[in-house]
Amino acid sequence: MHLRDLTQFLTELSENNNRPWFIMNKPRYDILRAEFLDVVTELIRELARFDPLVADCNPKKAMFRINRDIRFSNDRSPYKTRFSAGITPNDKRRPSAGGGSTYYFHIEGDGTLGIGAGEYLPPADRLRAIRENVVNDATGFAKLLKNKQLRATYGDLPDEDKLKRPPKGFDPGHPHIEYLKLKSFFVWTEVKLELNAPDKLVPQLARAFKDASALVNWLRSVEVATATD
């Protein structure tokens, strides 16, 4: 993929976030979108080497649309200023039943590559099931938190939008109470793109996602447990 062309396009889009500019530059967008599709397609093949469940993910469905949903937003900018994709089993980007945890990445105009994996703000019933598994599999969860690859690449689970008090129905004295307050079980890191080495993008993403596989597999164990109840 021509990463310099992509970041240049996204930078210009952020400065001209309007429909006339986008229509005029749509041929550029179409070329970049096709190249991004190739990246996602290759990435799915690489992920399938260690996560066979994503082998049949449709790369076209994995890519997010560039159009923003502005129905309930004060920001009326019509377009996102990033290229992004979320890879899951069954082509479901949301962690609904059977959807699976998401491998997500995006590219920003300033050359930032964002990489994340897990479940971000899952629905209430799903979040409760995850929290219950933290309690029921406290030993397994403690082992997950110490995973060397996970911690080396992502650090600890972020506490974005963390509850101030323990969730209802959970013991405030539980050893993992701070994690039970989380609303997301999603790890995240940001790095700078190597603009002159586009061939390194897919291997870099694949390595980062493999480092998150311990979290993904643990979350999938929750899905198995809830699906058989």
C-alpha positions in Angstrom: 0.0 0.0 0.0 1.2 3.5 -0.8 1.3 4.7 2.8 2.5 8.2 2.0 -0.3 8.7 -0.4 -2.8 7.5 2.2 -1.6 9.8 5.0 -1.5 12.7 2.6 -5.1 12.1 1.5 -6.2 11.8 5.1 -4.4 15.0 6.1 -6.1 16.9 3.3 -9.4 15.3 4.1 -9.1 16.5 7.7 -8.6 20.1 6.4 -11.4 19.8 3.8 -14.0 17.6 5.5 -16.8 18.4 3.1 -18.7 16.6 0.3 -17.5 18.8 -2.6 -13.8 18.2 -1.8 -14.4 14.5 -1.3 -16.3 14.1 -4.6 -13.5 15.9 -6.4 -10.9 13.6 -4.8 -12.9 10.3 -4.9 -10.7 8.8 -7.6 -7.8 9.0 -5.1 -10.0 7.6 -2.4 -11.1 4.6 -4.6 -7.4 3.7 -5.3 -6.4 3.9 -1.6 -9.5 2.0 -0.6 -8.7 -0.9 -3.0 -5.1 -0.9 -1.6 -6.4 -1.0 1.9 -8.6 -3.9 1.0 -5.5 -5.8 -0.1 -3.9 -5.1 3.2 -6.9 -6.4 5.2 -7.1 -9.5 3.0 -3.5 -10.3 3.5 -3.7 -9.6 7.2 -6.7 -12.0 7.6 -4.6 -14.7 6.0 -1.7 -14.0 8.4 -4.0 -14.0 11.4 -5.5 -17.3 10.4 -2.1 -18.9 10.9 -2.6 -18.6 14.7 -6.4 -17.9 14.9 -8.2 -20.1 12.4 -11.6 -18.7 13.5 -11.0 -15.6 11.5 -10.0 -17.4 8.3 -13.4 -16.8 6.7 -13.8 -13.2 7.7 -14.9 -11.1 4.7 -12.3 -8.4 4.3 -14.8 -6.0 2.7 -17.1 -6.3 5.7 -14.1 -5.9 8.0 -13.4 -2.4 6.7 -15.2 0.5 8.3 -17.0 3.0 6.0 -15.5 6.4 5.8 -18.8 8.1 6.1 -19.6 9.2 9.6 -23.0 8.7 11.3 -23.8 12.3 12.2 -27.5 11.7 13.2 -26.8 12.1 16.9 -23.5 14.1 16.8 -22.8 17.8 17.1 -19.9 17.3 14.8 -21.4 17.5 11.3 -18.2 16.5 9.5 -19.4 13.9 7.0 -16.2 11.8 6.8 -13.9 10.0 9.1 -10.3 11.0 8.9 -8.8 7.5 9.2 -8.8 4.2 7.5 -9.9 1.4 9.8 -10.8 -2.3 10.0 -12.1 -4.7 12.6 -11.5 -8.4 12.1 -13.7 -11.0 13.9 -15.2 -14.4 13.3 -18.5 -14.3 11.5 -17.8 -10.7 10.2 -19.3 -9.2 13.4 -17.4 -6.2 14.6 -19.5 -5.9 17.8 -19.0 -8.4 20.6 -22.5 -9.7 20.4 -23.2 -13.4 21.0 -21.0 -15.4 18.7 -19.3 -12.3 17.3 -15.9 -12.9 18.9 -13.4 -10.4 20.1 -12.2 -7.8 17.6 -8.7 -7.3 16.1 -8.9 -3.6 15.2 -6.4 -1.2 13.6 -6.6 2.3 12.0 -4.3 4.6 10.2 -4.4 8.4 10.8 -3.2 11.2 8.6 -0.3 12.1 10.9 1.1 8.6 10.4 -0.2 7.1 13.6 -1.0 3.3 13.5 -3.5 2.4 16.2 -3.7 -1.3 17.2 -6.1 -2.9 19.6 -7.8 -6.2 20.4 -10.5 -7.4 22.7 -14.0 -6.1 23.4 -14.7 -2.4 23.5 -17.8 -1.3 25.4 -19.7 -4.6 25.0 -23.5 -4.6 25.7 -24.6 -4.8 29.3 -25.4 -8.6 29.3 -22.1 -9.4 27.6 -20.2 -7.2 30.0 -21.8 -8.9 33.0 -20.8 -12.3 31.6 -17.2 -11.1 31.2 -17.2 -9.8 34.8 -18.7 -13.0 36.1 -15.9 -14.9 34.3 -13.3 -12.7 36.0 -14.8 -14.0 39.3 -15.3 -17.6 38.3 -11.9 -17.9 36.6 -9.9 -15.7 38.9 -6.8 -17.8 38.5 -7.0 -17.8 34.7 -7.6 -14.1 34.6 -4.6 -13.5 36.9 -2.5 -15.6 34.5 -3.8 -13.5 31.6 -2.7 -10.2 33.3 0.8 -11.6 33.6 1.1 -12.7 30.0 4.5 -11.5 28.9 3.7 -10.9 25.2 0.4 -9.1 26.1 2.1 -6.8 28.6 5.2 -6.1 26.5 3.1 -4.8 23.6 0.1 -3.3 25.3 0.7 -2.9 29.0 -2.2 -3.3 31.4 -5.9 -3.2 30.4 -6.8 0.5 30.0 -9.2 1.9 32.6 -11.1 4.2 30.2 -14.6 4.9 31.4 -13.9 2.9 34.5 -16.7 2.7 37.1 -16.0 4.7 40.3 -17.8 2.0 42.4 -17.9 -1.8 42.1 -20.6 -3.0 39.8 -23.9 -4.1 41.4 -23.8 -7.7 42.6 -20.0 -8.0 42.8 -17.9 -8.3 46.0 -16.1 -5.0 46.6 -13.3 -7.0 48.3 -12.6 -9.3 45.3 -8.9 -9.3 44.4 -9.7 -8.2 40.9 -12.2 -5.6 41.9 -10.4 -2.8 39.9 -10.8 -4.9 36.7 -14.4 -5.7 37.5 -15.0 -1.9 37.3 -13.9 -1.8 33.7 -16.4 -1.2 30.9 -14.1 -2.6 28.2 -11.7 -5.5 28.0 -9.6 -4.1 25.2 -5.9 -3.5 24.9 -4.5 -0.7 22.8 -1.2 0.7 21.5 -0.1 3.4 19.1 3.0 3.5 17.0 4.3 5.5 14.0 4.0 4.0 10.5 7.1 3.2 8.6 6.0 5.2 5.5 9.0 4.0 3.5 8.4 0.3 4.3 4.8 -0.5 3.5 5.7 -4.2 3.2 6.3 -4.3 6.9 2.7 -3.2 7.8 1.0 -6.5 7.7 3.7 -8.4 9.5 3.8 -5.7 12.2 0.0 -5.9 12.7 0.0 -9.7 12.7 2.7 -9.8 15.4 0.8 -7.3 17.6 -2.4 -9.2 17.2 -0.7 -12.5 18.1 0.6 -10.8 21.3 -3.0 -10.1 22.2 -4.2 -13.6 21.5 -4.2 -14.5 25.2 -6.8 -11.9 25.9 -8.8 -12.9 22.8 -8.8 -16.5 23.8 -9.8 -15.8 27.3 -12.7 -13.7 26.2 -13.8 -16.5 23.8 -13.9 -18.8 26.8 -16.6 -16.5 28.1 -18.5 -16.9 24.9 -18.4 -20.7 25.2 -19.5 -20.6 28.8 -22.5 -18.2 28.1 -23.5 -20.1 24.9 -23.9 -23.4 26.7 -25.8 -22.1 29.8 
